[in-house]
Amino acid sequence: MTPLPDGPTSTDSHPRIDRLWPDPATDLDDEALLATYATPSVPNPSDPDALPDLPTQPARPWLRMNVIASLDGAATRDGRSGGLGDAADRRVFDLLRRLADAVIVGAGTVRDEGYGGLRLDPGAVSWREAHGLARQPTFVLVSRSLDLDPTSAVFTQAPVRPIIYTVPGADAARWAALAEVADVVAAGSVDGVDVDPSWVRADLAGRGLVRLHSEGGPSLFGSFLAAGAVDELCLTVAPTLEAGDAGRISHAHRPARTGMALAAVLRADDELFLRYVRVDKQPILCSGPSHLT
């Protein structure tokens, strides 16, 4: 999906989005789109347990990954995923943020895509309040190096204090500077080299943040896949062929095969929006503090 780098998002323009499956409908309004993404659809009605349950208040953290790719698999155009999206993609992007307790993004993506402060528009805030959610989601960054500017709009314009997850041995000076504008948390893996996605999930759950929405990038997506921490994928298929040397939507140092079931298909002209939900029922093991597991 296409990041919106600066300030409130606009809901004035509503490009037509049709649902192709399940239950075909035309020109979905915001409430119908939110309902499509709020509860997984079960492909086989005779097997209601075919997909994990996602109630209004999940029993455990639920991580949705939200990305865009071209028909030939490019995750970016000119180095940015935003180059692949359009108004319909932007509309869905806005609505998915509305459903989240926390929005998780890798530091490299924040820099590359030009993120600003994460602030939803007044209409989204009113909807969240009416549905028992906090007024604004919490912005969560993942960074080993802490190569982030504490004076950037990501921090200075944030309506909620952001959280940064890093490794225990991260640069002390950068840590101190960022701690003035965000909660900086050590969430290192066993070897201390990478941030542990399971630890991140567990810590967020301990803060009451269980509806987790991630916007990538590929390395963060790959690390969460490798940790078995991805429950859902929302993939925009942009109607273009890119060629070139653009990377794919996820990258990891080892395979992380995860079975997924199709939960919904939407269309805006020639663009597709695919929703997939994890099908295995194995519990996600949290390696964080014992009181958070």
ROVO-54459 format. One record per residue: y, x, z of N, C-alpha, C in turn. Coordinates in steps of 0.02 Angstrom, whole numbers, padded with zeros to 5 digits, always signed. Atoms other than C-alpha are relative to their C-alpha. Example, Ala and Ser with C-alpha at 12.3 -4.5 7.8 and 13.67 -1.06 7.14 Angstrom:
2
-00059+00045+00000-00225+00615+00390+00060+00045+00000 -00059-00042-00003-00053+00684+00357+00055-00039+00037 
//
This chain:
293
-00059+00041+00000+00000+00000+00000+00063+00044+00000 -00060-00038+00008+00180+00053-00024+00041+00002+00064 -00041-00004-00059+00274+00119+00127+00071-00023-00013 -00070+00017+00003+00446+00047+00159+00037+00047+00047 -00023-00055-00042+00542+00197+00221+00056-00018+00048 -00060+00007-00039+00701+00124+00294+00009-00071+00027 -00024+00059-00034+00740-00010+00422-00039-00063-00012 +00034+00064+00008+00700-00196+00411-00025-00011-00071 +00028+00016+00066+00593-00259+00269+00025-00067-00023 -00028+00061+00028+00648-00398+00154-00055-00050-00016 +00047+00053+00019+00557-00564+00136+00033-00050-00046 -00036+00046+00044+00684-00641+00017-00039-00012-00065 +00036+00006+00063+00575-00609-00136-00074-00009+00015 +00071+00015-00012+00401-00684-00142-00036-00002-00067 +00040+00000+00062+00304-00629-00296-00063-00040+00009 +00059+00043-00003+00161-00745-00335-00063+00040+00014 +00065-00030-00016-00005-00697-00256-00051-00056+00004 +00054+00049+00002-00162-00798-00296-00061+00028+00036 +00063-00021-00029-00323-00794-00198-00055-00016-00050 +00055+00009+00046-00473-00769-00311-00066-00016+00036 +00062+00010-00038-00609-00768-00177+00013+00022+00071 +00034+00065+00005-00657-00846-00060+00051-00057-00004 -00042+00060+00003-00589-01023-00079+00061+00009-00044 -00056-00012+00045-00481-01001-00234+00058-00046+00014 -00062+00038-00009-00301-01057-00213+00053+00033-00043 -00052-00030+00041-00138-01025-00302+00064+00008+00041 -00065-00014-00029+00029-00951-00250+00000-00008+00076 +00007+00003-00073-00011-00917-00067+00067+00012+00034 -00059-00013-00040+00130-00934+00057-00017+00051+00054 +00011-00052-00049+00152-00812+00200-00055-00018+00050 +00049+00020-00050+00048-00913+00323-00071+00004-00029 +00066-00004+00031-00098-00924+00200-00022+00073-00008 +00017-00071+00006-00089-00737+00169-00018+00030+00068 +00014-00025-00067-00083-00699+00355-00069-00024+00023 +00066+00026-00020-00234-00812+00383-00055+00037-00037 +00050-00036+00040-00327-00722+00243-00016+00067+00032 +00010-00067-00028-00303-00555+00330-00014-00001+00075 +00009+00002-00073-00316-00614+00511-00073-00010+00019 +00069+00015-00018-00497-00673+00507-00046+00018-00058 +00045-00017+00055-00638-00596+00404-00036-00061-00028 +00038+00053+00032-00718-00714+00279-00072+00024-00008 +00070-00018+00003-00907-00716+00281-00028-00018-00069 +00026+00016+00067-00983-00702+00105-00059-00048+00000 +00059+00042-00004-01144-00786+00160+00006-00049+00058 -00011+00047-00055-01107-00945+00261-00063-00011+00042 +00062+00010-00039-01291-00954+00314-00012+00056+00050 +00007-00056-00047-01269-00789+00406+00068+00015+00031 -00067-00008-00029-01114-00804+00516+00010+00067+00034 -00006-00065-00032-01152-00635+00595+00002+00058-00050 +00003-00052+00051-01146-00542+00430+00058+00049+00006 -00058-00044-00009-00973-00473+00471+00019+00001+00074 -00022-00003-00069-00902-00414+00638+00052-00054+00014 -00048+00052-00020-00803-00544+00733+00069+00031+00011 -00068-00022-00012-00614-00524+00733+00039-00059+00028 -00037+00057-00029-00543-00652+00856+00074+00016+00005 -00072-00011-00008-00359-00675+00891+00013+00060+00045 -00004-00058-00044-00380-00551+01034-00065+00038-00006 +00064-00035+00010-00512-00424+00977-00029+00024+00066 +00035-00023-00061-00642-00380+01108+00003+00076+00006 -00006-00072+00000-00619-00198+01059+00052+00019-00053 -00048-00020+00052-00496-00098+00954-00029-00012-00070 +00019+00014+00070-00501-00148+00770+00047+00038-00045 -00042-00042+00042-00438-00021+00644-00005-00021-00073 -00007+00017+00071-00379-00079+00473+00035+00058-00036 -00030-00052+00041-00343+00053+00340+00030-00033-00062 -00037+00034+00052-00214+00002+00210+00024+00052-00051 -00015-00051+00050-00202+00103+00047+00007-00031-00069 -00006+00020+00070-00166+00094-00139-00030+00054-00044 +00027-00048+00048-00251+00176-00288+00006-00029-00070 -00001+00021+00070-00239+00170-00477-00071-00016-00023 +00066+00017+00027-00383+00111-00587-00046+00061-00005 +00041-00060+00005-00441+00291-00609+00000+00041+00065 +00011-00030-00065-00433+00330-00424+00056+00042+00028 -00056-00040-00026-00263+00415-00403+00031-00035+00060 -00031+00029-00060-00190+00388-00229+00075+00007+00000 -00073-00011+00003-00015+00444-00278+00024+00004-00072 -00034-00015+00063+00108+00455-00421+00060+00044+00017 -00052-00049-00016+00224+00605-00419+00000+00018+00074 +00007-00021-00069+00156+00647-00247+00011-00052+00052 -00013+00053-00048+00192+00479-00167-00041-00062-00017 +00036+00063+00012+00085+00323-00145+00049-00056-00019 -00050+00052+00014+00246+00221-00154+00013-00008-00074 -00011+00005+00072+00257+00260-00340-00048-00047-00035 +00051+00043+00032+00103+00153-00375+00012-00074+00014 -00006+00069-00022+00160-00007-00287+00054-00038-00036 -00051+00044+00028+00266-00155-00339+00020-00051+00053 -00025+00048-00048+00347-00307-00258-00056-00039+00035 +00056+00036-00031+00182-00398-00228-00035+00044+00052 +00030-00047-00047+00106-00245-00146+00044+00007+00062 -00047-00006-00056+00262-00230-00039-00003-00061+00046 +00005+00061-00040+00245-00411+00016-00060+00002+00045 +00061-00004-00040+00066-00387+00073+00008+00054+00054 -00012-00055-00047+00116-00223+00155+00039-00025+00061 -00040+00028-00054+00248-00313+00259-00042-00044+00046 +00038+00049-00040+00129-00450+00315-00054+00034+00041 +00051-00035-00039-00008-00329+00368+00031+00034+00061 -00034-00029-00058+00116-00239+00479+00014-00053+00053 -00016+00054-00047+00161-00406+00557-00058-00015+00047 +00059+00017-00040-00017-00426+00622-00020+00056+00049 +00024-00059-00036-00026-00254+00705+00033+00008+00068 -00028-00025-00062-00005-00194+00883+00029+00069-00010 -00022-00068+00013+00012-00017+00819-00011+00018-00073 +00004-00025+00069+00042+00065+00649-00011+00075+00004 +00019-00071-00007-00045+00235+00633+00009+00035-00068 -00014-00037+00061+00013+00363+00505-00005+00075+00014 +00001-00073-00005-00022+00548+00477+00069+00029-00010 -00066-00030+00004+00128+00662+00496+00018+00021-00072 -00013-00019+00069+00110+00727+00318+00023-00059-00043 -00021+00060+00037+00123+00550+00249+00070-00021+00020 -00067+00017-00023+00276+00517+00356+00052+00042-00036 -00047-00045+00034+00360+00669+00279+00001-00014-00075 +00003+00008+00073+00300+00641+00099+00030-00065-00023 -00021+00067+00021+00340+00455+00092+00070-00017+00024 -00068+00012-00023+00508+00468+00180+00006-00059+00048 -00002+00055-00049+00472+00351+00325+00065+00002+00040 -00054+00008-00047+00616+00285+00428-00026-00034+00063 +00021+00035-00060+00614+00185+00588-00042-00061-00017 +00043+00058+00011+00475+00055+00597+00030-00060+00036 -00033+00058-00029+00570-00107+00623-00012-00060-00045 +00014+00060+00039+00510-00277+00564+00062-00045-00003 -00058+00043+00008+00634-00407+00501-00002-00058+00050 -00003+00053-00051+00691-00553+00612-00052-00055-00009 +00051+00051+00011+00572-00677+00531-00068+00022+00025 +00064-00026-00025+00423-00566+00569+00000+00004+00076 -00005-00003-00073+00485-00540+00747-00011-00069+00030 +00008+00068-00026+00496-00728+00774-00072-00022-00005 +00070+00019+00009+00321-00753+00704-00043+00034+00053 +00039-00036-00050+00251-00619+00819+00009-00029+00069 -00013+00030-00066+00334-00694+00972-00036-00067+00007 +00033+00065-00002+00265-00865+00927-00076+00006+00006 +00072-00010-00002+00090-00791+00915-00021+00048+00057 +00018-00038-00059+00095-00694+01078-00003+00075-00009 -00001-00072+00011+00123-00521+01004+00067+00030+00023 -00063-00033-00015+00254-00393+01054+00048-00007-00058 -00050+00010+00053+00416-00408+00957-00009+00048-00058 +00008-00052+00052+00383-00246+00862-00064+00038+00013 +00058-00043-00010+00226-00143+00833+00022+00070+00021 -00013-00069-00019+00216+00033+00904-00018+00047-00057 +00013-00048+00052+00229+00174+00779-00038+00059+00030 +00043-00053-00025+00091+00304+00804-00008+00053-00054 +00006-00056+00047+00092+00474+00721-00055+00047+00023 +00053-00048-00014-00051+00598+00710+00019+00066-00032 -00023-00064+00026-00006+00782+00693-00029+00057+00040 +00024-00060-00034-00093+00945+00734+00057+00049+00013 -00051-00052-00004+00060+01053+00703+00064-00023+00035 -00062+00028-00027+00195+00936+00773+00061+00019-00044 -00054-00016+00047+00298+00977+00617+00038-00064-00016 -00038+00063+00006+00412+00827+00643+00070+00012+00027 -00069-00008-00020+00600+00813+00661+00018-00052+00053 -00015+00049-00051+00647+00731+00827+00066-00037-00011 -00063+00034+00015+00818+00684+00754-00006-00048-00059 +00009+00043+00058+00743+00587+00608+00001-00073+00021 -00003+00072-00013+00758+00398+00593-00065-00027+00027 +00065+00021-00027+00572+00384+00633+00005-00009+00076 -00007+00002-00072+00623+00416+00813+00066-00033+00022 -00065+00024-00023+00809+00377+00826+00010-00075-00013 -00007+00071+00016+00792+00204+00747-00061-00042+00021 +00060+00036-00021+00626+00156+00827+00016-00050+00054 -00012+00050-00052+00636-00008+00924-00048+00006+00059 +00050-00013-00052+00482+00045+01024-00013+00075+00000 +00011-00072-00005+00453+00222+01087-00065+00019-00036 +00061-00019+00037+00330+00303+00963-00048+00041+00043 +00051-00042-00031+00170+00392+01012-00021+00052-00051 +00024-00054+00044+00117+00560+00939-00064+00028+00031 +00063-00031-00022-00064+00619+00953-00007+00068-00033 +00005-00069+00025-00092+00805+00935-00057+00035+00036 +00052-00040-00032-00209+00945+00989+00029+00034+00062 -00026-00031-00061-00195+01027+01161+00039+00064-00011 -00034-00064+00012-00140+01194+01087+00059-00003-00046 -00057+00006+00045+00004+01126+00985+00060+00039+00026 -00058-00041-00017+00168+01223+00983+00039-00030+00059 -00031+00025-00061+00248+01207+01155+00073-00020-00010 -00071+00017+00011+00429+01208+01095+00007-00066-00039 -00002+00063+00038+00397+01071+00967-00020-00058+00045 +00024+00051-00046+00302+00973+01099+00057-00023+00045 -00054+00016-00046+00448+00981+01220+00056-00039-00035 -00053+00034+00037+00574+00928+01087-00019-00071-00017 +00023+00066+00020+00471+00781+01028-00011-00045+00061 +00011+00040-00061+00432+00726+01207+00064-00035+00022 -00063+00034-00016+00617+00679+01220+00005-00068-00035 -00009+00061+00040+00595+00542+01089-00065-00038-00010 +00065+00032+00010+00408+00498+01094-00047+00020+00056 +00054-00021-00044+00253+00500+01202-00045+00046-00039 +00042-00049+00033+00161+00658+01150-00064+00007+00041 +00064+00005-00035-00024+00648+01193-00050+00049-00030 +00053-00044+00023-00160+00781+01181-00063-00040-00010 +00061+00038+00017-00309+00704+01093-00045+00044-00042 +00037-00049+00038-00405+00856+01037-00074-00015-00004 +00072+00004+00008-00582+00861+00971-00033+00050+00047 +00037-00045-00044-00718+00957+01063+00020+00072-00012 -00018-00070+00015-00671+01118+00973+00075+00012+00004 -00072-00008-00008-00485+01084+00997+00038+00011-00064 -00033-00015+00064-00448+01105+00812+00033-00061-00030 -00025+00061+00031-00421+00925+00758+00014-00053+00053 -00009+00059-00042-00359+00763+00834-00062-00044-00006 +00061+00040-00002-00507+00655+00886+00017-00074-00009 -00017+00070+00012-00492+00481+00808-00028-00048+00053 +00028+00044-00051-00608+00403+00937+00040+00003+00065 -00044-00008-00058-00499+00473+01076+00064-00040-00010 -00062+00038+00016-00346+00398+00989-00012-00074+00010 +00016+00072-00008-00428+00226+00980-00005-00018+00073 +00010+00015-00071-00478+00235+01163+00066+00000+00038 -00064-00004-00035-00306+00288+01222+00045-00059-00017 -00041+00057+00021-00219+00152+01120-00026-00064+00034 +00028+00058-00034-00338+00023+01193+00022-00002+00073 -00023-00003-00069-00291+00083+01367+00073-00020+00008 -00070+00021+00000-00110+00045+01321+00007-00073-00021 -00002+00070+00022-00157-00132+01266+00012-00009-00074 -00011+00003+00072-00142-00090+01081-00068+00001-00034 +00068+00005+00026-00301-00153+00998-00002-00020-00074 -00004+00016+00072-00246-00219+00826+00032+00059-00034 -00024-00064+00025-00231-00052+00739+00003+00000-00076 -00013+00003+00072-00159-00037+00565+00021+00069-00023 -00016-00068+00023-00160+00131+00475+00020+00001-00073 -00026-00006+00068-00064+00178+00319-00014+00070-00029 +00022-00064+00028-00150+00347+00290+00040+00058+00028 +00027-00012+00066-00139+00473+00216-00073+00018-00003 +00070-00013+00013-00301+00537+00144-00037+00040+00054 +00033-00041-00052-00339+00668+00278-00011-00041+00063 +00008+00042-00059-00309+00545+00419-00054-00052-00013 +00051+00049+00019-00415+00413+00329-00069+00033+00004 +00064-00034+00000-00554+00539+00304-00024+00017+00070 +00021-00018-00068-00553+00596+00485-00022-00061+00039 +00020+00061-00035-00562+00417+00549-00067-00025-00027 +00065+00018+00028-00705+00382+00429-00056+00043+00028 +00051-00046-00026-00799+00536+00486-00017-00014+00073 +00011+00017-00070-00779+00477+00666-00031-00070+00008 +00026+00068-00004-00848+00304+00622+00049-00049+00029 -00051+00038-00035-00683+00229+00675+00037-00050-00044 -00034+00047+00045-00635+00122+00523-00039-00065-00004 +00032+00066+00002-00673-00064+00533+00013-00037-00065 -00022+00041+00056-00582-00127+00379+00040+00042-00049 -00041-00032+00052-00506-00070+00214+00035-00054-00040 -00039+00042+00045-00366-00161+00125+00025+00045-00056 -00012-00043+00057-00355-00084-00048+00038-00037-00054 -00035+00025+00058-00223-00121-00178-00022+00040-00061 +00019-00034+00063-00286-00082-00354+00057-00009-00049 -00057+00003+00046-00135-00041-00460-00024+00001-00072 +00025+00005+00069-00156-00087-00644+00027+00056-00045 -00024-00057+00038-00124+00087-00712-00052+00055+00001 +00041-00060+00003-00217+00243-00766+00047+00060+00005 -00047-00053-00017-00137+00402-00698-00021+00069-00026 +00023-00067+00016-00248+00552-00742+00034+00051+00047 -00033-00050-00042-00164+00712-00678-00045+00025+00055 +00038-00032-00053-00216+00797-00518+00009-00035+00068 -00009+00037-00063-00178+00662-00388-00066-00004+00038 +00060+00005-00042-00300+00656-00241-00025-00071+00007 +00029+00066-00012-00409+00512-00186+00026-00027+00066 -00029+00033-00059-00373+00390-00043-00025+00028+00066 +00025-00031-00062-00481+00483+00085-00028+00069-00015 +00025-00068+00008-00529+00663+00112-00028+00023+00067 +00030-00028-00060-00647+00741+00239-00044+00058-00020 +00039-00060+00014-00747+00901+00254-00075-00015-00004 +00070+00018+00006-00912+00807+00262-00004-00074-00020 +00006+00070+00019-00978+00642+00192+00003-00046+00061 -00003+00049-00054-00946+00487+00297-00013-00069-00030 +00018+00062+00035-01038+00345+00210+00002-00058+00049 -00010+00059-00043-00990+00176+00282-00010-00063-00042 +00012+00062+00037-01060+00010+00221+00055-00050+00012 -00054+00049-00004-00928-00120+00183-00019-00064-00037 +00012+00064+00033-00934-00305+00137+00067-00029-00024 -00060+00030+00027-00807-00392+00026+00018-00063+00040 -00023+00056-00041-00703-00514+00130+00051-00044-00036 -00049+00040+00037-00565-00569+00010+00023+00037-00061 -00029-00028+00061-00494-00543-00164+00062-00041-00017 -00061+00033+00021-00315-00583-00211+00026+00035-00063 -00026-00028+00063-00218-00556-00372+00075-00016-00006 -00069+00011+00020-00037-00535-00422+00007+00027-00071 +00002-00020+00071-00032-00533-00612-00062+00044-00011 +00057-00043+00014-00142-00383-00657-00020+00045+00059 +00014-00040-00059-00143-00307-00483-00049-00037+00046 +00049+00030-00045-00288-00336-00362+00011+00025+00072 -00001-00017-00071-00290-00339-00172-00070-00015+00027 +00069+00006-00023-00464-00309-00101-00003+00012+00075 +00010-00009-00072-00513-00332+00080-00075+00010+00013 +00069-00016-00018-00674-00250+00142-00005+00009+00076 +00012-00005-00072-00747-00260+00318-00065+00036+00012 +00060-00038-00017-00873-00142+00395-00058-00045+00019 +00057+00044-00010-01048-00216+00399-00047+00022+00055 +00048-00021-00052-01143-00109+00523+00025-00023+00068 -00016+00026-00066-01149-00165+00703-00006+00052+00055 +00005-00053-00050-01161+00003+00788+00066+00005+00039 -00063-00007-00038-01035+00023+00930+00035+00064-00018 -00039-00060+00012-00895+00145+00902+00006+00037+00065 +00001-00039-00062-00914+00283+01031+00068+00033+00010 -00064-00029-00016-00753+00333+01115-00010+00062+00043 +00010-00062-00037-00744+00513+01174+00061+00016+00043 -00059-00011-00041-00580+00491+01269-00018-00005+00074 +00011+00004-00072-00557+00475+01458-00047-00057+00018 +00052+00048-00018-00695+00380+01546+00028-00069+00014 -00027+00066-00016-00579+00241+01603+00021-00039-00063 -00021+00033+00062-00539+00203+01420-00060-00015-00045 +00057+00010+00044-00716+00198+01349-00029-00069+00009 
//
